[in-house]
Amino acid sequence: MSRIVLATHNRGKVAELRRILGDLDVVGLDEFPGAPDVAETELTFEGNALLKARAIAAFTGLPAVADDSGLAVDALNGMPGVLSARWSGRFGAATGDRDTANLQLLLDQLADVADDRRGGAFVCAAVLVVPGGGEHAVEGLMRGTVIREPRGTGGFGYDPIFVPDGETRTTAEMAPAEKDAISHRGRAFRELAALIPAALAAAGPA
């Protein structure tokens, strides 16, 4: 089976995707110096994921897997959404710790929102682009609640302030395998992984 490139420089995400994709032969972008840094300019998670996967498939000549994911908060009309990773803007970039800046800004924006209105969902669009072999896209969802103070040291991004439905722990308090079993990214990539062998076979030899 052909190698598959994960179209991300995020080491936390690479580790997570390798766990989820299991036996598939996957490599990260660190193995491809000069790979393009693709701007996420689309208005949907799927659109952004396709931008990245198409660019990396074209650059490497290998099948590329990408995702775009984020936190959609009900009280904020689905925001930060596709802006989740850049929610704090230039301030977050200047701090050198964008994750913490994004998380703190979101908590500040929800400070006056009642506990019963702090629902939301992590959303993930995962895509596979095979050079000359088409494109495949799936979506995963994990609903839950945004709490008022961070808890836990695992995961990344907004994990310390998100408690999935049916849980009392944040996703940052869960073991990696526990999080993968219920997460938006886990659900999306397990569905995508099931499609990959047939998609690669249909495309023929790399």
Backbone as JSON, one array per atom type, in Angstrom:
{
  "sequence": "MSRIVLATHNRGKVAELRRILGDLDVVGLDEFPGAPDVAETELTFEGNALLKARAIAAFTGLPAVADDSGLAVDALNGMPGVLSARWSGRFGAATGDRDTANLQLLLDQLADVADDRRGGAFVCAAVLVVPGGGEHAVEGLMRGTVIREPRGTGGFGYDPIFVPDGETRTTAEMAPAEKDAISHRGRAFRELAALIPAALAAAGPA",
  "N": [[0.85, -1.2, 0.0], [0.49, 2.25, -0.76], [2.43, 4.92, 0.67], [1.01, 7.41, 2.82], [0.52, 10.82, 3.12], [0.28, 12.95, 5.87], [-1.25, 15.96, 6.01], [-0.19, 18.12, 7.77], [1.61, 20.16, 10.1], [1.35, 20.07, 12.76], [2.39, 18.57, 15.58], [1.07, 17.29, 17.68], [-1.35, 16.64, 16.49], [-0.46, 14.95, 14.43], [0.51, 12.76, 15.9], [-1.88, 11.92, 17.06], [-3.4, 11.23, 14.79], [-1.88, 9.16, 13.74], [-2.27, 7.2, 15.68], [-5.02, 6.76, 15.37], [-5.3, 5.98, 12.67], [-3.93, 3.65, 12.61], [-2.74, 0.75, 11.15], [-2.07, 1.81, 8.69], [0.35, 3.16, 6.41], [1.68, 5.94, 7.25], [3.04, 9.24, 6.94], [4.47, 12.27, 8.2], [4.49, 15.84, 7.45], [7.01, 16.75, 8.08], [8.86, 15.2, 6.83], [9.07, 16.18, 4.34], [10.7, 18.61, 3.25], [10.14, 22.02, 2.45], [7.51, 21.81, 1.8], [4.35, 23.23, 0.97], [2.84, 25.83, 2.92], [-0.33, 25.98, 3.53], [-2.83, 28.37, 3.25], [-5.79, 28.66, 5.16], [-8.49, 29.44, 3.75], [-11.11, 28.97, 3.13], [-14.7, 28.77, 3.8], [-15.75, 26.66, 5.12], [-15.18, 23.66, 7.08], [-14.66, 21.35, 5.53], [-13.95, 22.49, 3.08], [-11.53, 23.83, 3.71], [-9.95, 21.64, 4.5], [-9.77, 20.23, 2.1], [-8.33, 22.08, 0.52], [-5.78, 21.93, 1.73], [-5.11, 19.17, 1.48], [-5.15, 18.8, -1.3], [-3.05, 20.48, -2.12], [-0.81, 19.32, -0.85], [-0.82, 16.73, -1.88], [-0.29, 17.32, -4.55], [2.27, 18.4, -4.29], [3.86, 16.34, -3.19], [3.25, 14.09, -4.67], [2.04, 11.92, -3.59], [-0.73, 10.12, -2.03], [-2.75, 12.2, -0.02], [-3.78, 13.06, 3.23], [-5.91, 15.14, 5.03], [-7.22, 17.36, 7.53], [-9.69, 19.62, 8.75], [-10.62, 21.21, 11.64], [-12.54, 22.23, 14.51], [-13.98, 24.16, 17.18], [-17.34, 24.63, 17.68], [-19.45, 26.82, 19.1], [-22.58, 27.0, 20.59], [-23.78, 29.33, 21.75], [-22.36, 31.29, 20.54], [-23.18, 31.36, 17.97], [-22.07, 29.25, 16.47], [-19.4, 29.9, 16.25], [-16.0, 29.64, 17.54], [-15.59, 28.12, 15.18], [-14.41, 27.62, 11.89], [-12.39, 29.35, 12.38], [-11.14, 28.61, 14.67], [-8.43, 27.89, 15.33], [-7.16, 30.27, 15.04], [-8.34, 32.17, 16.61], [-7.68, 34.15, 18.47], [-6.26, 35.9, 16.96], [-3.82, 38.35, 15.94], [-2.87, 38.94, 18.45], [-2.73, 36.47, 19.77], [-0.79, 35.22, 18.2], [1.4, 36.82, 18.78], [1.91, 36.27, 21.44], [3.16, 33.85, 21.46], [2.03, 31.54, 22.35], [-0.42, 30.4, 21.09], [-2.55, 28.59, 21.47], [-3.25, 28.82, 24.21], [-3.95, 31.53, 24.3], [-6.14, 31.59, 22.53], [-7.94, 29.92, 23.9], [-8.32, 31.34, 26.33], [-9.45, 33.73, 25.41], [-11.88, 32.78, 24.39], [-13.09, 31.83, 26.75], [-13.39, 34.27, 28.1], [-15.23, 35.52, 26.43], [-17.46, 33.99, 26.89], [-18.07, 34.43, 29.49], [-20.34, 35.57, 30.73], [-22.33, 33.86, 30.02], [-24.88, 31.61, 30.77], [-24.66, 28.43, 32.49], [-26.31, 26.44, 31.35], [-26.42, 27.16, 28.74], [-24.09, 26.76, 27.46], [-23.41, 24.93, 25.54], [-21.98, 23.04, 22.81], [-19.98, 21.91, 20.02], [-17.26, 19.89, 18.97], [-16.03, 19.77, 15.73], [-15.04, 17.92, 12.88], [-13.74, 17.76, 9.67], [-12.56, 15.39, 7.52], [-10.37, 14.49, 4.92], [-9.37, 12.71, 1.96], [-7.1, 12.91, -0.63], [-6.22, 11.6, -3.65], [-3.66, 11.51, -5.95], [-4.68, 11.74, -9.22], [-6.73, 10.03, -8.61], [-9.07, 10.85, -7.39], [-11.23, 12.32, -4.8], [-12.16, 12.19, -1.35], [-14.39, 12.73, 1.32], [-15.3, 13.08, 4.75], [-17.22, 13.58, 7.81], [-16.92, 14.22, 11.32], [-18.35, 14.43, 14.6], [-18.47, 15.73, 17.92], [-20.38, 16.33, 20.58], [-20.82, 18.53, 23.43], [-20.01, 20.4, 26.41], [-18.85, 23.66, 27.19], [-16.74, 24.43, 29.75], [-15.97, 26.55, 32.65], [-13.38, 26.9, 33.62], [-10.07, 25.85, 32.81], [-9.18, 22.37, 32.76], [-6.99, 19.67, 33.21], [-4.17, 18.25, 31.43], [-3.68, 17.0, 29.05], [-4.02, 16.39, 25.46], [-4.73, 19.14, 23.22], [-5.19, 22.56, 22.14], [-8.53, 23.5, 22.59], [-9.15, 21.5, 24.35], [-8.86, 21.46, 27.25], [-11.13, 22.8, 28.22], [-13.45, 21.56, 27.47], [-16.1, 19.4, 27.97], [-17.25, 16.35, 27.03], [-20.55, 15.21, 26.07], [-22.17, 13.08, 28.37], [-19.94, 12.66, 29.88], [-17.79, 13.49, 32.71], [-15.31, 14.47, 32.73], [-12.91, 16.67, 31.19], [-11.75, 16.65, 27.75], [-9.06, 16.92, 27.91], [-8.4, 15.65, 30.21], [-8.57, 13.02, 29.72], [-7.25, 9.77, 28.88], [-5.21, 9.23, 25.96], [-6.26, 7.14, 24.26], [-8.88, 6.92, 25.18], [-9.94, 9.42, 24.54], [-9.64, 9.35, 21.71], [-11.53, 7.41, 21.09], [-14.01, 8.63, 21.24], [-13.86, 11.11, 20.08], [-14.38, 13.87, 17.78], [-12.44, 13.94, 15.75], [-11.45, 11.34, 15.87], [-13.76, 9.88, 15.14], [-14.23, 10.83, 12.54], [-11.82, 10.15, 11.2], [-11.67, 7.38, 11.53], [-13.8, 6.59, 9.95], [-12.88, 7.57, 7.5], [-10.52, 6.07, 7.22], [-11.53, 3.55, 6.68], [-12.28, 3.84, 4.08], [-9.96, 4.23, 2.67], [-8.25, 2.01, 1.67], [-9.71, 0.96, -0.57], [-9.93, 3.25, -2.1], [-7.25, 3.78, -2.77], [-6.63, 1.45, -4.15], [-8.29, 1.69, -6.35], [-7.11, 3.81, -7.61], [-4.8, 2.75, -8.6], [-1.31, 1.69, -9.06], [1.12, 3.66, -7.23]],
  "CA": [[0.0, 0.0, 0.0], [1.24, 3.49, -0.86], [2.49, 5.81, 1.82], [0.02, 8.49, 2.85], [1.07, 12.0, 3.78], [-0.62, 13.73, 6.71], [-1.0, 17.35, 5.62], [-0.15, 18.99, 8.93], [2.86, 20.28, 10.86], [0.98, 20.0, 14.17], [2.89, 17.27, 16.06], [0.02, 16.65, 18.47], [-2.32, 16.07, 15.56], [0.18, 13.83, 13.74], [0.52, 11.62, 16.83], [-3.26, 11.48, 17.21], [-3.83, 10.58, 13.56], [-1.18, 7.87, 13.61], [-2.97, 6.25, 16.55], [-6.34, 6.46, 14.83], [-5.2, 5.32, 11.38], [-3.46, 2.29, 12.88], [-1.75, 0.04, 10.34], [-1.75, 2.5, 7.45], [1.71, 3.69, 6.34], [1.5, 7.39, 7.18], [4.19, 10.07, 7.25], [4.14, 13.68, 8.41], [5.1, 16.81, 6.54], [8.41, 16.99, 8.43], [9.69, 14.43, 5.91], [9.02, 16.82, 3.02], [11.13, 20.01, 3.34], [9.63, 22.89, 1.4], [6.08, 21.61, 1.56], [3.66, 24.51, 1.1], [2.01, 26.15, 4.08], [-1.56, 26.35, 2.83], [-3.74, 29.25, 3.99], [-7.14, 28.13, 5.28], [-9.3, 30.59, 3.33], [-12.48, 28.57, 2.84], [-15.68, 29.08, 4.83], [-16.19, 25.41, 5.75], [-14.12, 22.73, 7.47], [-14.33, 20.49, 4.39], [-13.25, 23.29, 2.09], [-10.15, 24.04, 4.15], [-9.24, 20.36, 4.47], [-9.47, 19.93, 0.7], [-7.24, 22.96, 0.1], [-4.51, 21.41, 2.23], [-4.81, 17.86, 0.92], [-4.83, 18.95, -2.73], [-1.72, 21.08, -2.27], [0.22, 18.37, -0.43], [-0.8, 15.64, -2.87], [0.4, 17.83, -5.74], [3.68, 18.63, -3.97], [4.57, 15.09, -2.89], [2.9, 13.02, -5.59], [1.49, 10.83, -2.8], [-2.04, 10.39, -1.45], [-2.65, 13.1, 1.13], [-4.91, 13.13, 4.15], [-5.93, 16.39, 5.79], [-8.48, 17.66, 8.2], [-9.86, 20.91, 9.41], [-11.5, 20.96, 12.77], [-12.65, 23.35, 15.42], [-15.03, 24.17, 18.18], [-18.5, 25.45, 17.32], [-20.17, 27.08, 20.35], [-23.96, 27.38, 20.28], [-24.07, 30.7, 22.17], [-21.63, 32.2, 19.65], [-23.65, 31.09, 16.61], [-21.18, 28.33, 15.78], [-18.01, 30.33, 16.29], [-15.03, 30.1, 16.55], [-15.71, 27.4, 13.92], [-13.2, 27.46, 11.08], [-11.38, 30.27, 12.9], [-10.75, 28.15, 16.01], [-6.98, 27.89, 15.56], [-6.66, 31.65, 14.93], [-9.39, 32.97, 17.22], [-7.1, 35.31, 19.17], [-5.66, 36.78, 15.97], [-2.43, 38.77, 16.07], [-2.47, 38.88, 19.86], [-2.33, 35.1, 20.05], [0.48, 34.94, 17.53], [2.45, 37.57, 19.45], [2.21, 35.68, 22.75], [3.95, 32.64, 21.3], [1.23, 30.41, 22.84], [-1.72, 30.69, 20.5], [-3.58, 27.75, 22.07], [-3.69, 29.42, 25.47], [-4.61, 32.8, 23.99], [-7.45, 31.27, 21.96], [-8.78, 29.37, 24.97], [-8.66, 32.39, 27.29], [-10.38, 34.65, 24.77], [-13.19, 32.15, 24.33], [-13.66, 31.86, 28.09], [-13.8, 35.64, 28.38], [-16.44, 35.82, 25.66], [-18.57, 33.22, 27.45], [-18.1, 34.64, 30.94], [-21.69, 35.89, 31.2], [-23.28, 32.9, 29.47], [-25.31, 30.65, 31.79], [-24.13, 27.07, 32.29], [-27.17, 25.63, 30.49], [-26.34, 27.67, 27.37], [-22.68, 26.68, 27.05], [-23.23, 23.75, 24.7], [-21.27, 23.21, 21.54], [-19.48, 20.66, 19.44], [-16.06, 19.81, 18.15], [-16.35, 19.29, 14.39], [-13.86, 17.59, 12.08], [-13.87, 17.26, 8.3], [-11.34, 14.66, 7.13], [-10.42, 14.23, 3.48], [-8.28, 12.02, 1.27], [-6.92, 13.27, -2.04], [-5.3, 10.67, -4.31], [-3.3, 12.04, -7.27], [-5.28, 10.99, -10.32], [-7.68, 9.02, -8.13], [-10.28, 11.38, -6.79], [-11.27, 12.91, -3.46], [-13.14, 11.6, -0.45], [-14.55, 13.58, 2.5], [-16.24, 12.63, 5.78], [-17.27, 14.52, 8.93], [-17.17, 13.68, 12.63], [-18.89, 15.42, 15.54], [-18.52, 15.39, 19.34], [-21.07, 17.39, 21.31], [-20.48, 18.65, 24.83], [-20.21, 21.67, 27.1], [-17.66, 24.45, 27.48], [-16.73, 24.77, 31.16], [-15.5, 27.9, 32.94], [-11.96, 26.91, 33.95], [-9.36, 24.71, 32.21], [-8.83, 21.21, 33.58], [-6.27, 18.61, 32.51], [-2.94, 18.63, 30.73], [-3.55, 16.24, 27.82], [-4.61, 16.98, 24.28], [-4.24, 20.44, 22.79], [-6.28, 23.46, 21.74], [-9.6, 23.77, 23.54], [-9.45, 20.3, 25.13], [-9.01, 21.64, 28.71], [-12.38, 23.44, 28.64], [-14.57, 20.89, 26.82], [-16.56, 18.14, 28.56], [-18.18, 15.7, 26.11], [-21.81, 14.7, 26.61], [-22.05, 11.79, 29.04], [-18.68, 12.62, 30.62], [-17.54, 14.53, 33.71], [-13.95, 14.93, 32.5], [-12.6, 17.32, 29.92], [-10.96, 15.78, 26.87], [-7.66, 17.04, 28.34], [-8.23, 14.78, 31.38], [-8.72, 11.64, 29.27], [-6.13, 9.1, 28.23], [-5.33, 9.39, 24.51], [-7.15, 6.16, 23.64], [-10.25, 7.26, 25.55], [-10.34, 10.56, 23.72], [-9.77, 8.91, 20.33], [-12.73, 6.57, 20.93], [-15.25, 9.42, 21.16], [-13.62, 12.45, 19.56], [-14.77, 14.24, 16.43], [-11.38, 13.54, 14.83], [-11.44, 9.89, 15.86], [-14.89, 9.38, 14.37], [-14.03, 11.16, 11.13], [-10.71, 9.42, 10.6], [-11.99, 5.95, 11.44], [-14.64, 6.43, 8.75], [-12.03, 7.78, 6.33], [-9.59, 4.94, 7.13], [-12.23, 2.43, 6.07], [-12.4, 4.11, 2.65], [-8.65, 4.44, 2.04], [-7.73, 0.9, 0.85], [-10.42, 0.88, -1.84], [-9.59, 4.45, -2.88], [-5.9, 3.6, -3.31], [-6.66, 0.38, -5.13], [-8.94, 2.21, -7.55], [-6.2, 4.74, -8.27], [-3.72, 1.99, -9.21], [0.02, 1.83, -8.46], [1.57, 5.02, -7.05]],
  "C": [[0.88, 1.24, 0.0], [1.33, 4.2, 0.49], [1.45, 6.9, 1.69], [0.61, 9.63, 3.65], [-0.02, 12.67, 4.6], [-0.3, 15.21, 6.51], [-1.1, 18.29, 6.82], [1.25, 19.01, 9.53], [2.61, 20.16, 12.36], [1.35, 18.62, 14.72], [1.85, 16.54, 16.9], [-1.01, 15.98, 17.58], [-1.73, 14.88, 14.81], [0.16, 12.59, 14.64], [-0.88, 11.04, 16.97], [-3.71, 10.71, 15.96], [-3.13, 9.25, 13.35], [-1.84, 6.82, 14.49], [-4.28, 5.8, 15.9], [-6.25, 5.65, 13.55], [-4.53, 3.95, 11.46], [-2.4, 1.79, 11.92], [-1.39, 0.73, 9.04], [-0.36, 3.13, 7.53], [1.64, 5.21, 6.15], [2.79, 8.1, 7.59], [3.72, 11.51, 7.41], [4.87, 14.59, 7.44], [6.56, 17.11, 6.87], [9.36, 16.24, 7.5], [9.75, 15.06, 4.52], [9.39, 18.3, 3.14], [10.6, 20.82, 2.16], [8.18, 22.69, 1.08], [5.33, 22.91, 1.8], [2.86, 24.63, 2.39], [0.72, 26.74, 3.53], [-2.45, 27.2, 3.73], [-5.15, 28.66, 3.98], [-8.13, 29.27, 5.0], [-10.75, 30.25, 3.03], [-13.4, 28.84, 4.04], [-16.2, 27.84, 5.55], [-14.98, 24.57, 6.12], [-13.69, 21.87, 6.28], [-13.55, 21.26, 3.34], [-11.79, 23.51, 2.45], [-9.34, 22.75, 4.1], [-8.86, 19.99, 3.03], [-8.35, 20.81, 0.15], [-5.89, 22.37, 0.48], [-4.15, 20.09, 1.57], [-4.45, 17.96, -0.56], [-3.41, 19.49, -2.92], [-0.61, 20.09, -1.92], [0.3, 17.18, -1.37], [-0.06, 16.07, -4.12], [1.9, 17.98, -5.49], [4.46, 17.32, -3.84], [4.34, 14.0, -3.93], [2.31, 11.81, -4.89], [0.05, 11.16, -2.36], [-1.88, 11.23, -0.18], [-3.95, 13.09, 1.93], [-4.8, 14.44, 4.93], [-7.24, 16.51, 6.52], [-8.51, 19.14, 8.55], [-10.89, 20.69, 10.49], [-11.53, 22.17, 13.67], [-13.83, 23.18, 16.35], [-16.13, 25.14, 17.76], [-19.38, 25.61, 18.56], [-21.56, 27.62, 20.03], [-24.23, 28.85, 20.58], [-23.35, 31.74, 21.31], [-21.98, 31.93, 18.18], [-22.66, 30.24, 15.79], [-19.73, 28.75, 15.7], [-17.34, 29.73, 17.52], [-15.06, 29.35, 15.22], [-14.4, 27.26, 13.18], [-12.09, 28.4, 11.52], [-10.8, 29.81, 14.24], [-9.26, 28.27, 16.29], [-6.39, 29.3, 15.55], [-7.57, 32.64, 15.63], [-8.84, 34.23, 17.89], [-6.31, 36.22, 18.24], [-4.2, 37.1, 16.22], [-1.95, 38.72, 17.51], [-1.98, 37.48, 20.21], [-1.0, 34.76, 19.43], [1.63, 35.62, 18.26], [2.84, 36.96, 20.79], [3.13, 34.47, 22.63], [3.24, 31.39, 21.8], [-0.2, 30.64, 22.38], [-2.83, 29.86, 21.13], [-4.14, 28.38, 23.34], [-4.44, 30.72, 25.23], [-6.01, 32.56, 23.42], [-8.42, 30.82, 23.04], [-9.23, 30.47, 25.91], [-9.64, 33.39, 26.69], [-11.79, 34.06, 24.71], [-13.86, 32.14, 25.71], [-14.14, 33.25, 28.46], [-15.1, 35.98, 27.65], [-17.67, 35.11, 26.21], [-18.78, 33.47, 28.93], [-19.5, 34.87, 31.48], [-22.75, 34.94, 30.66], [-23.59, 31.84, 30.51], [-24.83, 29.24, 31.44], [-24.98, 26.26, 31.33], [-27.2, 26.12, 29.04], [-24.92, 27.58, 26.81], [-22.39, 25.43, 26.22], [-22.5, 24.08, 23.42], [-20.8, 21.87, 21.03], [-18.11, 20.88, 18.81], [-16.47, 19.17, 16.82], [-15.06, 19.01, 13.64], [-14.29, 17.12, 10.7], [-12.53, 16.64, 7.93], [-11.45, 14.29, 5.66], [-9.19, 13.44, 3.03], [-8.26, 12.49, -0.17], [-5.85, 12.34, -2.62], [-4.95, 11.25, -5.68], [-3.85, 11.17, -8.39], [-6.35, 10.02, -9.91], [-8.86, 9.55, -7.37], [-10.12, 11.86, -5.36], [-12.4, 12.3, -2.65], [-13.19, 12.45, 0.82], [-15.59, 13.0, 3.44], [-16.23, 13.66, 6.92], [-17.57, 13.79, 10.24], [-17.56, 14.78, 13.6], [-18.81, 14.88, 16.96], [-19.17, 16.55, 20.08], [-20.67, 17.38, 22.78], [-20.73, 20.04, 25.34], [-18.87, 22.35, 27.34], [-17.72, 24.87, 28.96], [-16.03, 26.11, 31.39], [-14.01, 28.01, 33.25], [-11.28, 25.7, 33.33], [-9.08, 23.61, 33.23], [-8.1, 20.19, 32.72], [-5.1, 19.14, 31.71], [-2.74, 17.87, 29.42], [-4.13, 17.01, 26.65], [-3.96, 18.3, 23.9], [-5.44, 21.32, 22.46], [-7.26, 23.7, 22.88], [-9.94, 22.57, 24.43], [-9.65, 20.57, 26.62], [-10.33, 22.27, 29.15], [-13.61, 22.76, 28.03], [-14.86, 19.56, 27.48], [-17.57, 17.5, 27.61], [-19.46, 15.26, 26.81], [-21.6, 13.31, 27.2], [-20.79, 11.63, 29.86], [-18.66, 13.69, 31.71], [-16.14, 15.11, 33.55], [-13.87, 15.75, 31.22], [-11.82, 16.34, 29.04], [-9.47, 15.88, 27.19], [-7.36, 16.17, 29.55], [-8.31, 13.3, 30.98], [-7.39, 11.08, 28.77], [-6.31, 9.22, 26.72], [-6.31, 8.42, 23.86], [-8.61, 6.43, 23.96], [-10.77, 8.41, 24.7], [-10.56, 10.13, 22.27], [-11.09, 8.17, 20.09], [-13.99, 7.4, 20.72], [-15.08, 10.74, 20.41], [-14.14, 12.62, 18.14], [-13.74, 13.75, 15.41], [-11.31, 12.02, 14.74], [-12.56, 9.33, 15.0], [-14.68, 9.63, 12.88], [-12.95, 10.3, 10.5], [-10.91, 7.92, 10.59], [-12.86, 5.69, 10.21], [-13.79, 6.59, 7.49], [-11.09, 6.59, 6.13], [-10.24, 3.74, 6.45], [-12.34, 2.59, 4.56], [-11.06, 4.07, 1.92], [-8.19, 3.25, 1.19], [-8.39, 0.82, -0.52], [-10.07, 2.07, -2.73], [-8.21, 4.31, -3.51], [-5.87, 2.51, -4.37], [-7.27, 0.86, -6.44], [-8.02, 3.12, -8.34], [-5.05, 4.01, -8.97], [-2.41, 2.25, -8.54], [0.42, 3.29, -8.36], [2.65, 5.36, -8.07]]
}
